[in-house]
Amino acid sequence: MDVNNGVVCRIVAGLWSVGLVVPLCAGDPLESVQQAAGEWAKVRAETVRLESDWAWQKVLMESTRDALQERVKQLEEKRAALEAKTAGERREAEELAGRRQEMVGEAAAAAQQLQELDARLVRMRPWLPPRLSVALELPYRSLAAPALPLGERMQHTMAILNRCLHFNRTLTHGEEAIAVPGGEGRLLEVVYWGLSNGYALDRTAGTAYLGAPAAEGWVWTAAPELAAAVGRLLAVCADKTAPEYVELALRVSDPTALNPQP
């Protein structure tokens, strides 16, 4: 065996060892063997390059993995701290939500009660003293609006109640046009004793009228026997004479009969 044949055999053995099967025959020319050796060298160089790339990429990925794990750990600790910090706030928010729900229900119940109270006030109006009923025209007209906001409805309702309460605690006097029995409206001197009774004096005719709630509403009834006493009462109210006790008749009515439920 000459030197060339020995070299060829070693190359063939090397190619066989790396898994490259090269069909060589005793009669193949040297050029084929050299070409196979070049291919093997390229494969070996590519293998070395891939192994080198994988080595540094592996290190990079391991470093990235460690950094991500550390970041995940920090975020989990931060989340745990935030959960502990906001636990009380969440409970407070839940309590506020429950309280808000209760308030919504209470507001609905209050609105229903206010509607019922307004209906009773409207039914009560015919039995109010005419002077007071006229003075309450604006709030009564406002209550008639079905779309009136709850706050405004409460304001007008309280205005009516407070005005009635004040009227009921005082003596109110002045001139007023009233419909006398058997005649048209006339301008007379009138004094009201709260919400229950009123007295009117017709000085020209020398007669008096007693006003009080009745089944059909507020009515005036002729009471000529009260003319002198009503005249003295009006003089006291107008500070035209010294204060004195004045005895006057009263008409007592059953309030449950005057304002029947619907």
URVENGI-V709348 format. One record per backbone hydrogen bond with DSSP energy under -1.0 kcal/mol. NH is the residue of the N-H (numbers start at 1). CO is the residue of the C=O. E is the energy in kcal/mol with one decimal. If there is no record, write none. Layout:
# URVENGI-V709348
nh->{NH,NH}
co->{CO,CO}
e->{E,E}
This chain:
# URVENGI-V709348
nh->{6,7,8,9,10,11,12,13,14,15,16,17,18,19,20,24,28,34,35,36,37,38,39,40,41,42,43,44,45,46,47,48,49,50,51,52,53,54,55,56,57,58,59,60,61,62,63,64,65,66,67,68,69,70,71,72,73,74,75,76,77,78,79,80,81,82,83,84,85,86,90,91,92,93,94,95,96,97,98,99,100,101,102,103,104,105,106,107,108,109,110,111,112,113,114,115,116,117,118,119,120,121,122,123,124,127,128,133,134,135,136,137,140,141,142,143,145,148,153,154,155,156,157,158,159,160,161,162,163,164,165,166,167,168,172,174,176,178,183,186,188,189,190,191,192,193,194,197,198,199,200,201,202,206,207,209,210,211,212,214,217,218,219,221,223,226,227,230,231,232,233,234,235,236,237,238,239,240,258,259}
co->{2,3,4,5,6,7,8,9,10,11,12,13,14,16,15,22,25,30,31,32,33,34,35,36,37,38,39,40,41,42,43,44,45,46,47,48,49,50,51,52,53,54,55,56,57,58,59,60,61,62,63,64,65,66,67,68,69,70,71,72,73,74,75,76,77,78,79,80,81,82,86,87,88,89,90,91,92,93,94,95,96,97,98,99,100,101,102,103,104,105,106,107,108,109,110,111,112,113,114,115,116,117,118,119,120,124,125,129,130,131,132,134,136,137,138,139,142,145,149,150,151,152,153,154,155,156,157,158,159,160,161,162,163,164,192,190,188,186,180,178,176,201,174,199,172,197,170,193,211,191,209,189,207,202,202,200,221,198,219,217,214,126,212,210,208,223,224,226,227,228,229,230,231,232,233,234,236,235,254,255}
e->{-1.4,-2.0,-2.3,-2.0,-2.0,-2.3,-2.4,-2.3,-2.2,-2.7,-2.2,-1.8,-1.3,-1.0,-2.5,-1.1,-2.2,-2.1,-2.1,-2.1,-2.1,-2.1,-2.1,-2.2,-2.1,-2.1,-2.5,-2.5,-2.4,-2.6,-2.3,-2.3,-2.3,-2.6,-2.5,-2.3,-2.8,-2.8,-1.8,-1.8,-2.4,-2.4,-1.7,-2.2,-2.8,-2.4,-2.2,-2.7,-2.7,-2.3,-2.4,-2.6,-2.6,-2.3,-2.3,-2.8,-2.2,-2.3,-2.6,-2.4,-2.2,-2.4,-2.8,-2.5,-2.2,-2.5,-2.8,-2.2,-2.2,-2.8,-2.7,-2.2,-2.5,-2.6,-2.5,-2.5,-2.7,-2.4,-2.4,-2.8,-2.8,-2.1,-2.1,-2.7,-2.3,-2.0,-2.7,-3.0,-2.1,-2.3,-2.9,-2.6,-2.1,-2.5,-2.6,-2.2,-2.1,-2.5,-2.7,-2.1,-1.8,-2.3,-2.4,-2.1,-1.8,-1.8,-2.0,-2.5,-2.3,-1.6,-1.5,-1.5,-2.1,-2.4,-2.2,-2.1,-1.6,-1.3,-2.6,-2.5,-2.0,-2.5,-2.4,-2.7,-1.9,-2.0,-2.4,-3.0,-2.1,-2.4,-2.5,-2.5,-2.4,-2.2,-1.8,-2.2,-2.7,-2.7,-1.8,-2.9,-2.7,-1.4,-3.6,-2.6,-3.5,-2.8,-1.5,-1.2,-2.3,-3.0,-2.3,-2.5,-3.0,-1.7,-1.6,-2.5,-3.3,-3.4,-1.9,-2.4,-1.4,-2.1,-2.2,-2.6,-3.4,-2.1,-1.5,-3.0,-2.3,-2.1,-2.3,-2.6,-1.9,-2.1,-2.5,-2.0,-1.4,-3.0,-1.4,-1.4}
